[in-house]
Amino acid sequence: MKKHLIFAAVAASLMAIATCGPNRDKEVAQIQALEDSIFHSSNMMLDTTMGNQLVDLYTQFADNHPDDPATPGYLFNAADISCNLCHYTQSCDLLNRIINNYDTVSNLGDCYFALAQAYEGNSDYEKAKETYKLFIDLFPDHPLAADTRTMLEGNLIGLSPEEMLNRILEQGDNQAI
């Protein structure tokens, strides 16, 4: 009798853990539904509330399933949306999480580049420069490496697009002399 009670208690505990634990398929379905709602909308602007909800779903999934193959991609998407919503600190945190925990992902170079951009968006130009330099050192053949090198050599970090254009034109004029 005691054996059956112990078995029943263990079985009930396992069932409680299984039903209360994260449900991957349900979480993925929620993410996909919100992605569909956002990305198939005719509205060209990202809705802030929906964007924040999607970031929350991505990070919740990553917290619940750190070893899932989808986690680094979800974190990258969360960082991208955060950056587009001007939540640069959150974007930096998410990108650093990928770099520190998922260093074998195929888009690691993109993560470093996006991290430098997020630092720049956050007006942390020194960290942006350091990260751009690290990006070039680690990924010299990346499609953005040559442009990044030019940007660093021209001291263009932190400038508005108009200021960048003027600086480039000035440098071109000075080289022509």
C-alpha positions in Angstrom: 0.0 0.0 0.0 2.8 2.4 0.9 4.5 1.5 -2.3 1.4 2.6 -4.3 1.1 5.8 -2.4 4.7 6.7 -3.0 4.3 5.9 -6.7 1.1 8.0 -6.9 2.8 10.9 -5.2 5.8 10.8 -7.5 3.6 10.4 -10.6 1.5 13.4 -9.5 4.6 15.5 -8.8 6.0 14.7 -12.3 2.7 15.5 -13.9 2.5 18.8 -12.0 6.0 19.7 -13.1 5.3 18.8 -16.7 2.1 20.8 -16.9 3.4 23.8 -15.1 6.7 23.9 -16.9 7.3 25.9 -20.1 5.5 24.6 -23.1 7.8 25.1 -26.1 5.2 24.5 -28.8 2.7 26.9 -27.2 5.4 29.6 -26.8 6.5 29.2 -30.5 2.9 29.4 -31.6 2.5 32.7 -29.6 5.6 34.1 -31.2 4.6 33.1 -34.7 1.1 34.6 -34.2 2.5 37.9 -33.1 5.2 37.9 -35.8 2.5 37.3 -38.4 0.4 40.1 -37.0 3.3 42.5 -37.0 5.1 41.6 -40.2 2.1 41.0 -42.4 0.4 44.3 -41.4 0.0 47.0 -44.0 1.3 49.5 -41.5 4.8 50.4 -42.3 5.6 51.5 -38.7 6.3 49.0 -36.0 3.7 49.2 -33.3 5.5 49.9 -30.0 3.2 47.8 -27.9 3.3 44.8 -30.2 7.1 45.2 -30.7 7.6 45.2 -26.9 5.3 42.1 -26.5 7.3 40.3 -29.2 10.6 41.1 -27.5 9.1 39.8 -24.2 8.0 36.6 -25.9 11.4 36.1 -27.5 13.3 36.6 -24.2 10.8 34.5 -22.3 11.4 31.7 -24.7 15.2 32.1 -24.4 14.9 32.1 -20.6 12.8 28.9 -20.6 14.7 27.1 -23.4 18.4 28.3 -23.3 19.6 25.2 -25.2 17.0 25.3 -27.9 18.4 25.8 -31.4 15.9 28.7 -32.0 17.0 30.7 -28.9 19.9 32.6 -30.5 17.8 33.6 -33.5 15.0 34.7 -31.2 17.4 36.8 -29.1 18.8 38.4 -32.3 15.3 39.2 -33.4 14.5 40.7 -30.0 17.7 42.8 -30.1 16.8 44.0 -33.6 13.3 45.1 -32.6 14.7 46.7 -29.4 17.1 48.7 -31.4 14.3 49.8 -33.8 12.3 50.9 -30.8 15.4 52.9 -29.6 15.8 50.6 -26.6 19.5 50.5 -27.2 20.6 49.3 -23.7 18.2 46.3 -24.0 19.5 45.6 -27.5 23.1 45.6 -26.2 22.1 43.2 -23.3 20.5 40.8 -25.7 23.4 40.9 -28.2 25.9 40.4 -25.5 23.9 37.4 -24.3 24.2 35.9 -27.7 27.9 36.6 -28.0 28.6 35.3 -24.5 26.4 32.2 -24.6 26.1 31.2 -28.3 29.5 31.9 -29.8 29.1 29.3 -32.5 26.1 30.8 -34.3 26.5 31.5 -38.0 25.6 35.2 -37.7 28.0 36.0 -34.9 29.6 38.7 -37.0 26.2 40.3 -37.5 25.8 40.2 -33.7 29.0 42.1 -33.2 28.1 44.7 -35.9 24.6 45.2 -34.4 26.1 45.5 -31.0 28.4 48.3 -32.2 25.4 50.0 -33.8 23.4 49.7 -30.6 26.2 51.3 -28.6 26.4 54.1 -31.2 22.6 54.5 -30.9 23.0 54.8 -27.2 25.7 57.5 -27.7 28.4 55.3 -26.2 30.8 56.1 -29.0 33.9 54.6 -27.3 32.2 51.2 -26.8 30.9 51.5 -30.4 34.5 52.1 -31.7 35.9 49.2 -29.6 33.2 46.9 -30.9 33.5 47.9 -34.5 37.3 47.3 -34.2 36.7 43.9 -32.6 34.2 43.1 -35.3 36.8 43.8 -38.0 39.5 41.8 -36.1 37.2 38.8 -35.7 35.4 38.9 -39.0 37.8 40.6 -41.6 36.0 39.0 -44.5 32.5 39.9 -43.4 30.6 41.9 -46.1 30.4 44.9 -43.8 34.1 44.8 -42.7 35.4 47.1 -45.5 32.8 49.8 -44.9 33.3 49.6 -41.2 37.1 50.0 -41.7 36.4 53.1 -43.8 34.0 54.4 -41.2 36.6 54.0 -38.4 39.4 55.5 -40.5 37.2 58.5 -41.4 36.3 59.0 -37.8 32.6 58.9 -38.7 31.3 57.2 -35.6 28.6 59.3 -33.9 28.0 61.6 -36.8 24.6 62.2 -38.4 24.2 61.1 -42.0 24.6 64.7 -43.2 27.8 65.1 -41.1 29.2 61.9 -42.5 28.5 63.0 -46.0 30.2 66.4 -45.4 33.2 64.7 -43.7 33.6 62.3 -46.6 33.3 65.1 -49.2 35.9 67.2 -47.2 38.3 64.3 -47.1 37.8 63.8 -50.8 38.5 67.5 -51.5 41.6 67.4 -49.3 42.9 64.3 -51.1 42.4 65.9 -54.5 44.6 68.8 -53.6 
